[in-house]
Amino acid sequence: MGSDFGLVLVWWAMLFLVGAAAWPLTKRLFTFWYDQGYLFSKAVGMAVVTWIVYAAGTIRVLSFSQTSVWVSLVVVLGIGMILHKIDKTHRSNKTNKTNWRREIKNIIFGEVFFFAALLLWSWVKGHEPSIRGLEKFMDYGFMQSILNSSYFPPPDMWYPPYPINYYYFGHLVTAVLTKLSGMDLAVTFNLMLATIFALCLTMSFSIGRQLLRIGLMRQIGLMGQIGGGLLTAFLVTLAGNMQTIYAFTQGYSGDPPAGGVKPFWSLLWKASEVWQKFPEGLNRYWYANATRFIPLTIHEFPGYSFVVSDVHGHVLSIPFVLLAIGLLIQIFSHKTYEAHRSCTNNMIYVFYGFLVGVLLMTNALDGLIYLALFVAVILAVNMSDRSHWTNWKETGKNIGLVVLTAITTGLPFLSHFTSFVNGVAVNCPPAFLANTSASWRIGPIIFEGVEKCQRSPLWMMWLLWGFFIFCGGVLLASKRQSVKVSGTKKIGLIRQIGPIWNNNFTQIERLLIIFFFFSLALIIFPEFFYFKDIYPAHFRSNTMFKLGYQAFILFSIVAGYTIVTFANKTRMKIANRSRILFFILLLPQLFLVSIFPIFAVRSYFNGLKNYESIDGLGWLRREYPEDYLAIQWLNDQIRNPKSEIRNYKRFTLVEADGDSYTDFARFSAFTGIPTIIGWPVHEWLWRGSYDVVGPRREEVRTIYESSDIAEAKRILDKYNVRYIVAGTLEREKFKMIDEVKLQELGREVFRHMDTVIYEVSLQY
């Protein structure tokens, strides 16, 4: 752990530098935040620095290098300092020693908090650091391909000569930080996961604390704000859902049993067996079932993502999601909304539009989600004040500014991206509109066969979302009105729910209520519609996954605020009986969502018993030592400035293709050198048709097994192949491998035991 601690320390110092460069800009964005948004500064820096590198590399002004990253850092710092200097608000405020001391305290607290979180998850991840399984090959391959690129877009390592047709901006962020740090991607891949964990924890803490500071109108002390911020941070970052109740039943493991998942009440132990069988449930409970509970769907959340360790689009977008939420709070909180309405430069709206574009490039649906949330908030907040509502021009201008900026921001990406979503399909279409033989559409709405019908049982939805709906419902019901009870004035828990915009709600509570209803819409949407992709049985999985992920984050923020606010006697002068009832209903639910990380961490990281390393390729050295050395040899050729390999703009290698989530396509993933075809189903999704994937698989087989040298040479020339790999998995898949032919096709340049690399002469 000692050497790894040094790596974490260097990585933290680099992140501190990125945050420091963005600090002046962040202060301008979060002028009225309790710490001027310091805990957001790293995310601001990561987004803006990476975009500058990306835009410059796309128009070929600057090649992607450590120098271009440094230039971008200087540009961000310069922009922030200029804006900070011309900001009239900052110029009119007299700086004094008290403000400086407060700012220094906030910086020290923020860095200590962030570093502790970064170190914690780096240590946790060090118990199972393998870059293997799920989407890790894909994510690593994208990052390595980006690192190998001088300009953008980067090539798809599994489908040459075409560029990546996936939202990869978050992978580019990792590559930028890797380039700046000078570390190996095998280390920074896991450090990036720990970074997102730390950002998620600290940024959600900042949001929770700011909400309480504004919402309770200073009726809660500093410790109360910090406690509420920590609760919010825990719910967003580590909590799960109430599916953990199966740990206290006979339970089920792995895939649901025949007939689907049985209701938990049908799996209860007999009273005489409770104490005897109780530990068995805890040991048998499989944490992943909490994300695959409703059959044929996916409903993940950040706590699960940080455990299974995919540095994937939905995880990479978390800091930018929280940044967008923070900006919405900054814009539309009661004390700051008037100030921002009067801003002549509209900078904060421009930056929000920039974030929407960043989210679009990082995890596509997130961009649309947070654009829709912005529109919902600005319309609802304006509607709450009739004088504001009449100003249609200003509202339309702000929405238009956000949309225009988002499109401009996303242009470097959108110019070469083709969506693999075919439209919005109807879930359970009426029989008279459905066609069982072929899908048809009315505009963007698609009607498929009547068999495309999946509904989520209400009791399952309750286990997934009941805790959050309970908290949001309490916030909605808790109007600050006095009700006479037995001659005294008390406020009850459950009251008649009046208009949402009742004057008893503060501006911040109205904003949270919008978050709550918006989240409800996100989880209800997949019950009626889904975004059509290639998957037949799991046709609404990705829709529920992407929408539900954001609903979980927004719900958690609402829940954290509600719990602390309702428990505050000064703000919520309610009857003791109502308070007791609230906590009686709350605590069992809070317990169930809070125990998820105990099961997940214990299972995935083997009880945190054996620390290995933060290096993610140790498994490859152990299980495929020959292949590991061959991969290192290829990487050395790429990095060596004198290597002949660097004279070629594009070249490929040939290796065995295979099913997704397996060890196939490891050479292309861990070198970034494109192979003819990698994971076929992934490319099928990204390219929209198996017709463009299937022939490539046959061509790979021809290279390895066919005795027709002329045909093999034709294929090699077609894809500009430089290397042919004959390793462990190639010999396993292609039983009839013709090694004599491979020796005729190229000269042997690497051999270690049974793993051989042949170099093919390229035609200029």
Residue pairs with C-beta under 8 A, 6 or more apart in sequence:
1 123
1 126
1 611
4 122
4 126
4 613
4 614
5 119
7 183
7 187
7 191
7 614
8 118
8 119
8 122
8 191
8 194
8 614
10 181
10 183
11 118
11 181
11 183
11 188
11 191
11 195
12 114
12 115
12 118
14 177
14 180
14 181
15 42
15 114
15 118
15 177
15 195
16 111
17 73
17 180
18 42
18 45
18 46
18 49
18 73
18 177
18 180
19 38
19 41
19 42
19 44
19 45
20 41
20 77
21 45
21 49
21 73
21 74
21 76
21 77
21 80
22 41
22 42
22 44
22 45
22 48
22 49
22 76
22 77
22 80
23 38
23 41
23 80
24 77
24 80
24 81
24 83
24 84
25 44
25 48
25 76
25 79
25 80
25 83
25 84
26 36
26 37
26 38
26 40
26 41
26 44
26 80
27 36
27 37
27 80
27 84
27 90
28 80
28 83
28 84
28 87
28 90
28 347
29 37
29 40
29 44
29 327
29 330
29 347
29 348
29 351
30 36
30 37
30 40
30 326
30 330
31 87
31 89
31 90
31 330
31 336
31 339
32 330
32 333
32 335
32 336
32 339
33 206
33 210
33 326
33 330
34 106
34 206
34 209
34 210
34 213
34 225
35 103
35 106
35 109
35 110
35 206
36 103
36 106
37 44
37 206
37 326
37 330
38 106
38 107
38 110
39 110
39 113
39 114
39 202
39 203
39 205
39 206
40 203
40 206
40 322
40 323
40 326
42 114
42 199
42 319
43 199
43 203
43 319
43 320
43 322
43 323
44 323
45 73
45 76
46 173
46 176
46 177
46 319
47 173
47 319
47 320
47 323
47 354
47 355
47 358
48 72
48 76
48 79
48 354
49 69
49 72
49 73
49 76
49 176
50 72
50 169
50 172
50 173
50 176
51 169
51 354
51 358
51 409
52 71
52 72
52 75
52 76
53 62
53 64
53 68
53 69
53 72
53 172
53 176
54 152
54 169
54 172
54 412
54 413
55 412
56 62
56 68
56 72
57 63
57 64
57 68
57 149
57 150
57 151
57 152
58 151
58 152
58 153
58 412
58 415
59 412
60 151
62 68
62 71
63 150
63 151
64 146
64 149
64 150
64 151
64 152
64 175
64 179
65 150
65 179
66 179
66 180
66 182
69 176
69 179
69 180
70 180
83 347
84 90
85 91
89 339
110 202
113 201
113 202
113 205
114 198
114 199
114 202
115 198
117 197
117 198
117 201
117 202
118 194
118 195
118 197
118 198
119 194
120 194
120 197
121 193
121 194
121 197
121 198
121 306
122 190
122 191
122 194
122 614
123 611
124 601
124 605
124 608
125 190
125 193
125 194
125 309
125 605
125 614
126 190
126 611
126 612
126 613
126 614
127 605
127 606
127 608
127 609
127 610
127 611
127 612
128 309
128 604
128 605
128 606
128 612
129 190
129 612
129 613
129 614
129 615
129 616
129 618
130 136
130 616
130 618
130 619
131 137
131 140
131 186
131 189
131 190
131 616
131 617
131 619
132 619
132 620
132 663
133 308
133 661
134 308
134 310
134 661
135 310
135 312
135 661
136 189
136 309
136 310
136 311
137 663
137 665
137 666
137 669
137 679
138 312
138 669
138 679
138 682
139 171
139 189
139 310
139 311
139 312
140 185
140 189
140 616
140 669
140 670
141 157
141 158
141 665
141 668
141 669
141 670
141 672
141 678
142 154
142 157
142 164
142 166
142 168
142 171
143 171
143 174
143 175
143 178
143 185
143 189
143 311
143 672
144 157
144 185
144 669
144 670
144 671
144 672
145 154
145 155
145 156
145 157
145 164
145 672
145 674
146 152
146 154
146 168
146 171
146 172
146 175
146 672
147 175
147 178
147 179
147 185
147 672
148 154
148 638
148 672
148 673
149 155
152 172
152 412
153 163
153 164
153 413
153 416
154 163
154 164
154 168
155 161
155 162
155 163
155 164
155 650
155 674
156 162
156 163
156 164
156 165
156 674
156 683
156 686
157 668
157 669
157 672
157 673
157 674
157 675
157 678
158 665
158 668
158 674
158 675
158 677
158 678
158 679
158 682
158 683
159 674
159 677
159 678
159 683
159 686
159 687
159 696
160 650
160 652
160 674
160 675
160 676
160 719
160 720
161 650
161 674
161 719
161 720
163 416
165 416
165 417
165 418
165 420
165 686
165 687
166 313
166 686
167 313
167 360
167 361
167 362
167 363
167 364
167 413
167 417
168 313
168 361
169 316
169 358
169 361
169 362
169 413
170 311
170 313
170 315
170 316
170 317
170 362
170 363
171 311
171 313
171 316
173 316
173 362
174 188
174 189
174 192
174 311
174 316
175 185
177 188
177 192
177 195
178 185
178 188
181 188
183 191
184 615
186 615
186 616
186 617
187 614
187 615
187 616
189 311
189 616
190 309
190 614
190 615
190 616
191 614
192 311
193 306
193 309
193 311
193 315
196 306
196 311
196 315
196 316
196 318
196 319
197 237
197 306
199 318
199 319
199 322
200 233
200 236
200 237
200 302
200 306
200 318
200 319
200 322
201 233
201 236
201 237
202 233
203 319
203 322
203 323
203 326
204 232
204 233
204 235
204 236
204 237
204 322
204 553
204 556
204 557
205 229
205 230
205 232
205 233
206 229
206 326
207 229
207 232
207 322
207 325
207 326
207 329
207 557
208 228
208 229
208 230
208 231
208 232
208 233
208 557
208 560
208 561
209 225
209 226
209 228
209 229
209 232
210 326
210 329
211 228
211 232
211 329
211 508
211 512
211 557
211 560
211 561
212 220
212 224
212 225
212 228
212 229
212 561
212 564
212 565
213 220
213 225
214 329
214 333
214 334
214 335
214 506
214 508
215 506
215 508
215 509
215 512
215 561
215 565
216 224
216 565
216 568
216 570
216 571
217 506
217 571
219 568
219 570
219 571
220 228
220 564
220 568
220 570
220 571
224 564
224 568
227 564
228 560
228 561
228 563
228 564
231 560
231 563
231 564
232 556
232 557
232 560
232 561
234 594
235 556
235 557
235 559
235 560
235 593
236 302
236 322
236 553
236 556
236 557
236 560
237 302
237 303
237 306
238 302
238 303
238 306
238 596
238 597
239 301
239 303
239 556
239 593
239 594
239 596
239 597
240 287
240 290
240 301
240 303
240 304
240 593
240 595
240 596
240 597
240 600
241 290
241 293
241 299
241 301
241 463
241 464
241 465
241 467
241 592
241 593
241 596
242 462
242 463
242 464
242 466
242 467
242 589
242 592
242 593
243 289
243 290
243 293
243 463
243 464
244 285
244 290
244 592
244 593
244 595
244 596
244 599
245 264
245 463
245 592
246 252
246 264
246 267
246 281
246 285
246 289
247 281
247 282
247 284
247 285
247 595
247 599
248 278
248 281
248 282
249 264
249 267
249 268
249 269
249 281
250 267
250 268
250 269
250 277
250 281
251 267
251 281
251 284
251 285
252 261
252 262
252 267
252 289
253 284
253 285
253 286
253 289
254 286
256 295
260 295
261 293
261 295
261 460
263 459
264 463
269 277
269 278
282 599
285 599
286 603
287 304
287 307
287 596
287 599
287 600
287 603
287 604
288 304
288 308
290 304
290 596
291 298
291 299
291 300
291 301
291 304
292 298
292 299
293 299
293 460
293 463
293 464
294 456
294 457
294 460
294 461
294 464
294 544
295 454
296 454
296 537
296 538
296 540
296 541
297 454
297 456
297 526
297 538
297 540
297 541
297 544
297 545
298 538
298 541
298 542
298 544
298 545
299 464
299 544
299 545
299 548
300 314
300 545
300 548
300 549
301 548
301 549
301 552
302 315
302 318
302 549
302 552
302 553
303 596
303 597
303 600
304 596
304 600
305 312
305 314
305 315
306 315
307 597
307 600
307 601
307 604
307 605
308 604
309 604
313 362
313 363
313 364
314 363
314 366
314 545
314 546
314 549
316 362
316 363
317 359
317 362
317 363
317 366
318 553
320 355
320 358
320 359
320 362
320 366
321 359
321 366
321 370
321 550
321 553
322 553
323 355
324 352
324 355
324 356
324 359
324 370
324 373
325 553
325 554
325 557
327 348
327 351
327 352
327 355
328 352
328 373
328 374
328 377
328 511
329 508
329 511
330 336
330 340
330 348
331 337
331 340
331 348
331 349
331 352
332 377
332 378
332 381
332 507
332 511
333 507
333 508
333 511
334 506
334 507
334 508
337 381
337 507
340 348
341 388
341 394
346 398
346 401
349 398
349 401
349 402
349 405
350 401
350 402
350 405
352 374
352 402
352 405
353 401
353 402
353 403
353 404
353 405
353 406
353 408
353 409
354 405
354 406
354 409
355 370
356 367
356 370
356 371
356 374
356 402
356 403
356 405
356 406
356 409
357 367
357 405
357 406
357 407
357 408
357 409
357 410
358 367
358 409
359 366
359 367
359 369
359 370
360 366
360 367
360 368
360 406
360 409
360 410
360 413
360 414
361 367
361 409
361 410
361 413
363 546
364 419
365 531
365 546
365 547
366 546
366 550
367 406
367 410
369 522
369 546
369 547
369 550
370 550
371 402
371 403
371 406
372 518
373 514
373 515
373 518
374 399
374 402
375 399
376 514
376 518
377 511
377 514
378 395
378 398
378 399
379 395
380 510
380 514
381 388
381 507
381 510
381 511
381 514
382 388
382 389
382 391
382 395
383 389
383 501
384 501
384 510
388 395
407 414
418 688
420 533
420 534
420 685
420 686
420 687
420 688
421 531
421 532
421 533
422 446
422 532
422 533
422 688
423 441
423 444
423 445
423 446
423 531
423 532
424 444
424 445
424 446
424 529
424 530
424 531
424 532
425 439
425 445
425 446
425 447
425 448
425 452
425 529
425 530
425 531
425 532
425 539
426 433
426 445
426 446
426 447
426 448
426 528
426 529
427 452
427 453
427 454
427 455
427 526
427 527
427 528
427 529
427 530
427 540
428 450
428 452
428 453
428 454
428 455
428 528
429 447
429 448
429 450
429 452
429 453
431 450
433 447
434 447
434 448
434 449
434 450
434 452
435 447
435 448
435 449
436 449
436 450
436 451
437 449
439 446
439 447
439 448
439 449
439 532
440 446
440 447
441 447
446 532
448 532
448 539
452 539
454 539
454 540
455 527
456 526
456 527
461 523
465 523
465 551
465 555
466 589
467 559
467 589
467 590
467 592
467 593
468 519
468 552
468 555
468 556
468 558
468 559
469 520
469 555
470 585
470 586
470 589
471 555
471 558
471 559
471 562
471 563
471 586
472 513
472 516
472 519
472 520
472 555
472 558
472 559
472 562
474 493
474 562
474 566
474 582
475 509
475 512
475 513
475 516
475 558
475 561
475 562
475 565
475 566
476 497
476 500
476 513
476 516
477 493
477 494
477 495
477 497
478 491
478 493
478 495
478 565
478 566
478 572
478 574
479 495
479 497
479 498
479 502
479 504
479 505
480 491
480 504
480 505
481 491
481 495
481 504
482 489
482 490
482 491
483 489
483 490
483 491
483 492
483 495
484 490
485 492
485 575
490 573
490 574
490 575
490 578
491 572
491 573
491 574
491 575
491 578
492 574
492 575
492 578
493 574
493 575
493 578
493 579
493 581
493 582
494 578
500 510
500 513
501 510
505 513
512 557
512 558
512 561
512 562
515 554
515 555
515 557
515 558
516 554
516 555
516 558
518 554
519 550
519 551
519 554
519 555
519 558
520 551
522 547
522 548
522 550
522 551
522 554
523 544
523 547
523 548
523 551
525 543
525 547
526 540
526 543
526 544
526 547
526 548
529 543
530 539
530 540
530 543
530 544
531 542
531 543
532 539
533 539
533 542
533 685
534 684
534 685
534 688
535 541
535 542
563 586
563 590
565 571
565 572
566 572
566 574
566 579
566 582
567 579
567 583
572 579
601 608
602 608
612 618
617 628
617 670
620 627
620 628
620 631
620 666
620 670
621 628
624 663
624 666
624 727
624 728
625 752
626 727
626 728
626 752
626 753
626 754
626 755
627 666
627 667
627 727
627 728
627 729
627 755
629 750
629 752
629 755
630 667
630 725
630 727
630 750
630 752
630 755
630 757
631 666
631 667
631 670
631 671
633 750
633 757
634 653
634 667
634 671
634 673
634 723
634 757
635 670
635 671
636 643
637 643
637 645
638 645
638 646
638 671
638 672
638 673
640 646
645 651
645 722
648 722
648 762
650 674
650 720
651 673
651 674
651 720
651 721
651 722
651 723
651 762
652 673
652 674
652 675
652 676
652 719
652 720
652 721
652 722
653 667
653 668
653 671
653 673
653 674
653 675
653 721
653 722
653 723
653 724
653 725
654 675
654 676
654 700
654 703
654 704
654 716
654 719
654 721
654 723
654 724
654 725
655 664
655 665
655 666
655 667
655 668
655 675
655 725
655 727
655 729
655 730
656 664
656 665
656 700
656 704
656 729
656 730
656 732
656 733
656 734
657 664
657 665
657 675
657 676
657 677
657 678
657 679
657 680
657 696
657 697
657 700
658 664
658 665
658 679
658 729
658 733
659 679
659 680
659 681
660 679
660 680
660 681
660 682
661 679
663 729
664 678
664 679
664 729
664 733
665 675
665 678
665 679
666 729
667 673
667 675
667 725
667 727
668 674
668 675
668 678
669 678
673 723
676 696
676 699
676 700
676 715
676 719
676 721
677 683
677 693
677 696
677 697
677 700
680 690
680 693
680 694
680 696
680 697
683 692
683 693
684 690
684 693
687 693
699 715
699 718
701 734
702 708
702 711
702 712
702 715
703 712
703 715
703 716
703 724
703 745
704 726
704 730
704 734
704 736
704 737
704 738
704 742
705 734
705 736
705 737
705 738
706 712
706 738
706 741
707 738
707 741
709 741
709 744
709 745
712 741
712 745
713 745
715 721
716 724
716 745
716 760
717 763
720 762
721 760
722 759
722 760
722 762
723 746
723 749
723 757
723 758
723 759
723 760
724 742
724 745
724 746
724 757
724 758
724 760
725 755
725 756
725 757
726 737
726 739
726 742
726 754
726 755
726 756
726 757
726 758
727 754
727 755
727 756
728 754
728 755
730 737
731 737
731 754
739 756
742 756
742 758
743 758
745 758
745 760
746 758
746 759
746 760
746 761
747 758
747 759
748 756
748 757
748 758
748 759
749 757
749 758
749 759
750 756
750 757
751 757
